[in-house]
Amino acid sequence: MNRRKLNIEVVEDDAGNATTYHRHPNGGGLLASGAQVKTDSFIGATTYVEAGASVGSGCWIGRGGWIDRQARVGNHVFIGDDVYVGPGAVLGSRVHVGSHSRIGAGARIGHGVRLHGDSLVPDGAHIPDARTSRGASPRIRKAHGPDSQMVA
C-alpha cells in the first residue's frame, strides 16, 4: 500500500474550538478548509489563510502572517512577513504590502497600491487605485494617532 505523509495541523483557540489546516504545496503556509489559494502563489511558513479567504494567482505572502476570514487578495500581490489582513478586506491586483503591516476589517485597497512596512489601514478604509500614469507610489501620512500610518 502506498502511504504518504499528510500535512495537516489542528489548532485550538482559547475557547477550545479546533480548526484543521493543511499545508500549501508552495511555501508551506497553513490553509483552513474553504480557503482558496492558487497553486502558483507562495504562502510562507507559519502564515494562516482562514476559511472563506481567497488568494489570487502569482502572489507571494511572507512568513508569520494571517489572512482572515472572507479576505480577498488579488493577482500578483506581494505581502511581506508578519502582515495581518482583516476579515472581509479586499486587496486589488499588483498591491505591495510591506512587512509588519495591518489591514483592518472590510478595508479596500485598490489596484497597484504600495503600502510601506509597519503601515496601518483602519477598519473600513478605502484606498483608491494607484495613479499609474504618474508612476508614483501613494504618500504615507499620519492618521488616528502618533504611532499609526496609512496611505493617503
N, C-alpha and C positions, 0 to 999 in steps of 0.2 A: 504494500500500500504506500502511495506517495504522500508524505506529510510535509507541510510547510509551516514555518513559524508564523503565527498570527500576530500582527502588530496592533494589538488592541490594549487600551488602557481605560480603567474605570476610575473616575474621580468623584469623590463625595464632598458635598458642600457642608457648611457648619450645621445645617438643619438635617443632615443625613440623607439628602437626595443624591442619587448616583446618576452620573451621565457617562455613557460609553463613547469613547473616541477611538478612531482608527488613524493610523499614520498615513500622511500623504506620501506618495511614492517619490516625490521630488522635494527633498529637504527635510522630511520627517515631521512636519507640523502635525498637530492633532486636530482632526475634523470630527465634529459631532454628527450623529445621524441626521440627515436632512440638510447638511451643509453642502453647497455645490461649489467645487473648485475645479477649474480646467486643469488637465494633467500637464500642460506645458508651463504652468505657473510654479514658482518656487515658494514654499512655505517653510520658514525657518523652524528649527527645533525649538521646542517649548513655546511655540505660538499656537493659540487655540482659535479655531473657527467654529462658532456656535451654530446650532440648528437654525435653519432658515436663512443663513447668511450665504452670499454668493461672491465669488472672486472670478473675474474675467480671465481672458487669455493673455499670456505673456507678462504676468505680474511677478514681482519679486517682493516678498514680505520677509523682513528680518526676524531675528530671534526674540523670544520673550514677549511677543505681542498678544493682543486679544482682539478678534473681530467678533463683536457681539451679535446677538440675535437680529435677524432681518436686515443687517447691514448689507449694502451692495457696493462692491468695488469694481470699477470699470476695467477696460482692457489696458494693458501696458502701463500699469501703475507701479510705482516704487514706493514702498513703505519701509522705513528704517527699523532699527531694533527698538524694542520696548515701546511700542505705539499702541494706544487703545483707540478703537473705533467703536463708538457707542451704538446702541440698538437703533435700527432704522436709519442710520446715517447713510448717505449716498455720496460716493466719490466718482466723479466722471473719469473719462479716459485720459491717459497721459498725465496723471497727477503725480506729484512728488511730495512725500511727507517725510520730513526729517525725523531722526531718532528722538525718543523720549517725548513725543507729542501726544496730545489728547484731542480727539474729535468727539464732541458731545452728541447726545441722543438726538436723532432727527436732523442733524446738520446736513447741509447740502453743499458739496464742494464741486465747482464747475470744472469743465474740461481744461486741461493744461495748467492748472493752478500749481504753484510751488509753495509749500509750507516749510520753513526752515526748522531745524531741530528745536525742541522744547516749546513748540507752538501749542496754543490752547485755542480751540474753536468751541465757543459756548453751545449749549443745547439749542437746537432750532435755528442756528445761524445759517445764513446763505452767503456763499462767496461765489460771485458770478465767474463765468469762463474768463480765462486769461486773455488779454488782448494780444494775440499772436502777431498782429500787424506791426506792433511796436517792438516786439521781441523782448520785452522786459518782464521780469517776474513781478508779482504784486508786492507792494510795500508791506512792511511789518509795522504795526503801531500798537501802542499800549491800549488795553481795554479791560474794564472791570477790575481795576486794582493794580498795584505796582508790580506784581510778580507775574501777571498773565499777559499773553500776547495773542494777537490774532492777525490774520491777513486783512488789509484794507481793500 
